[in-house]
Amino acid sequence: MVTGSSGGIGAAVARRLVDEGCAVLVHGRDPARVGDVAERLRAAGGAVDVVLGDLADDDSAGTVAGRALEWGVEILVNNAGPFAEHDWDTAEPAVWLDAVNGNVVSAVRMIRALVPGMRERGWGRVVNVGSRAATTPLPNMVEYSAAKAAVVNMTTSLARHLAGSGITANTVSPGVVVTDGMRQMFEDGASARGWPGRWAELEPLVVAEYAPNPTGRLGTAADISAAVAFLVSPLAGYINGIDLRVDGGIALVP
C-alpha cells in the first residue's frame, strides 16, 4: 500500500511498484483521483485496488487499515503528509498539531495496524517518506520541517524495535521535486518574487535561488520512486533504519 498515492510522488511510487511486479493498494481521499490512478495502473497491467480515507482521523484510518489487512499488505509506503507554509510568526499551535498528526501520527496508525502481520509472516518493508526539510529546516515551513524530522527519528526507532523480525524500516527524504502541486505553488507566488509566471522560465530560477544543489536540477517523482523501489526490494535487505536523502545534495549546500 502506498498512502497518498492519488497523485504526485505517491502515484509515481505506485506505478514503479506495479512495474516491478507488485500488487498495489492505491490510497487517497478523493474518489475520482484515486480511481483515475488505479485505472491507469490497471491499463499498465497492474493488479490494483483502491482504499479511501483520511489517515489523520482515527476512525477513517482504522477503515483504511482494515482494508489493507484484507489486501495482505507486506510493503507499506507512508507517503501521505500535508504541508503548509508558515513561519514562526504565523505558525499557531493548532497548525503544529495538524502537521504532527498528518505527517507522523498518520504513519504511526498504519504501522501499528500492519506491522504485526508482517512480524507473523517474518518479512515486510516499511518506507516512510520524509523530506530534506528534516535535516535542513525551512524557515517558511517550520512545523512541517519539525514533523518530518520526527518521521526520520521514529523510523530509526522502528527499525531497532523490529530487530530480527525480517522487517526493515527506512526513510526516503525527497528534496525539491517537480509535481503539479509544486509547479502551481511557484506559479501562484511568482509575481510576489518578481519572477516570470510560466514554469519553463521559472524552473531555472527555482534551481538557482530556491533549491541550489550540486546536481544542478530539480528532482522528479521518478527519482523518488526508484529509491523506494530499491529499499523495498530483496536487494536492500541489509539496509535498515537509514534516511536516504534523494535531494541532489541540497542538504550539503550552506
Residue pairs with C-beta under 8 A, 6 or more apart in sequence:
1 24
1 25
1 27
1 51
1 68
1 71
1 73
1 75
1 76
1 77
1 110
1 114
2 10
2 13
2 14
2 17
2 24
2 25
2 26
2 27
2 77
2 79
3 10
3 27
3 55
3 64
3 76
3 77
3 78
3 79
3 80
3 106
3 107
3 110
4 10
4 27
4 28
4 79
4 80
4 81
5 11
5 13
5 14
5 24
5 26
5 27
5 28
5 34
5 37
5 77
5 79
6 26
6 27
6 28
6 29
6 30
6 33
6 34
6 36
6 37
7 28
7 33
7 37
7 179
7 180
7 181
8 179
8 180
8 181
8 221
9 79
9 129
9 174
9 177
9 179
9 221
9 224
9 225
10 27
10 28
10 77
10 79
10 80
11 26
11 37
11 221
12 221
12 222
12 224
12 225
13 77
13 79
13 221
13 224
13 225
13 228
13 229
14 24
14 26
14 37
14 41
14 48
15 40
15 41
15 44
15 225
16 222
16 225
16 226
16 228
16 229
17 24
17 75
17 77
17 225
17 228
17 229
17 232
18 24
18 41
18 44
18 45
18 46
18 47
18 48
19 44
20 229
20 233
22 75
23 46
23 47
23 48
23 71
24 41
24 46
24 47
24 48
25 48
25 49
25 50
25 51
25 67
25 68
25 71
25 73
26 34
26 37
26 38
26 41
26 48
26 49
26 50
26 51
27 34
27 50
27 51
27 52
27 53
27 55
27 64
27 80
28 34
28 37
28 50
28 52
29 52
29 53
29 54
31 52
34 50
34 52
35 50
38 48
38 49
38 50
41 48
42 48
49 71
51 63
51 64
51 67
51 68
51 71
52 64
53 60
53 61
53 63
53 64
54 60
54 61
55 61
55 64
55 80
55 102
55 106
55 107
55 109
55 110
56 82
56 98
56 101
56 102
56 105
56 106
58 109
61 106
61 109
61 110
61 113
62 109
62 113
64 110
65 109
65 110
65 113
65 114
66 113
68 76
68 110
68 113
68 114
69 113
69 114
69 117
72 117
73 114
73 117
74 118
74 121
74 123
74 124
74 125
75 124
75 125
75 127
75 232
76 110
76 111
76 114
76 115
76 124
76 125
76 126
76 127
77 127
77 129
77 228
77 232
78 106
78 107
78 110
78 111
78 126
78 127
78 128
78 129
79 129
80 102
80 106
80 107
81 102
81 103
81 106
81 107
81 129
81 147
81 148
81 151
82 98
82 99
82 102
82 103
83 99
83 141
83 144
84 95
84 98
84 99
84 141
84 143
84 144
85 140
85 141
86 95
86 140
86 141
86 142
86 143
87 139
87 140
87 142
88 139
88 142
91 142
91 143
95 143
96 143
96 146
98 143
99 143
99 144
99 146
99 147
100 143
100 146
100 147
100 150
102 147
103 144
103 147
103 148
103 150
103 151
104 147
104 150
104 151
104 154
107 128
107 151
107 154
108 154
111 126
111 158
114 124
115 124
115 126
115 158
115 162
115 167
117 124
118 124
118 165
118 166
118 167
119 162
119 165
119 166
119 167
121 166
122 165
122 166
123 166
123 167
124 165
124 166
124 167
124 168
125 167
125 168
125 231
125 232
126 155
126 158
126 167
126 168
126 169
126 170
127 169
127 170
127 171
127 172
127 228
127 231
127 232
128 151
128 152
128 154
128 155
128 169
128 170
128 171
128 172
129 151
129 171
129 172
129 173
129 174
129 224
129 228
130 148
130 151
130 152
130 155
130 171
130 172
130 173
130 174
130 243
131 144
131 145
131 148
131 151
131 173
131 174
132 173
132 174
132 175
132 176
132 245
132 247
132 250
132 251
133 141
133 144
133 145
133 148
133 149
134 145
134 148
134 149
134 151
134 152
134 171
134 173
134 243
135 149
135 152
135 173
135 243
135 245
135 251
136 250
136 251
137 145
137 146
137 149
138 144
138 145
148 173
151 171
152 171
152 173
152 243
155 169
155 170
155 171
155 241
155 243
156 169
156 241
156 243
158 169
159 168
159 169
159 170
159 240
159 241
160 241
162 168
162 169
168 231
168 236
168 237
168 239
168 240
168 241
169 240
169 241
170 231
170 236
170 239
170 240
170 241
170 242
170 243
170 244
171 242
171 243
171 244
172 224
172 227
172 228
172 231
172 244
172 246
173 243
173 244
173 245
173 246
173 247
174 219
174 223
174 224
174 246
174 247
175 211
175 213
175 218
175 219
175 245
175 246
175 247
175 248
175 250
175 251
176 182
176 206
176 210
176 211
176 213
176 218
176 219
176 247
176 250
177 218
177 219
177 220
177 221
177 223
177 224
178 203
178 218
178 219
178 220
178 221
179 221
183 199
183 202
186 195
186 199
186 202
186 206
186 210
187 197
187 198
187 199
187 202
190 196
190 197
190 202
191 197
195 201
195 202
195 205
196 202
196 205
203 218
206 218
207 213
207 216
207 217
207 218
211 218
211 248
211 250
212 250
212 253
213 247
213 248
213 249
213 250
213 253
214 248
214 249
214 252
214 253
215 248
215 249
216 248
217 248
218 248
219 246
219 247
219 248
223 246
224 246
227 244
227 246
230 236
231 239
231 244
245 251
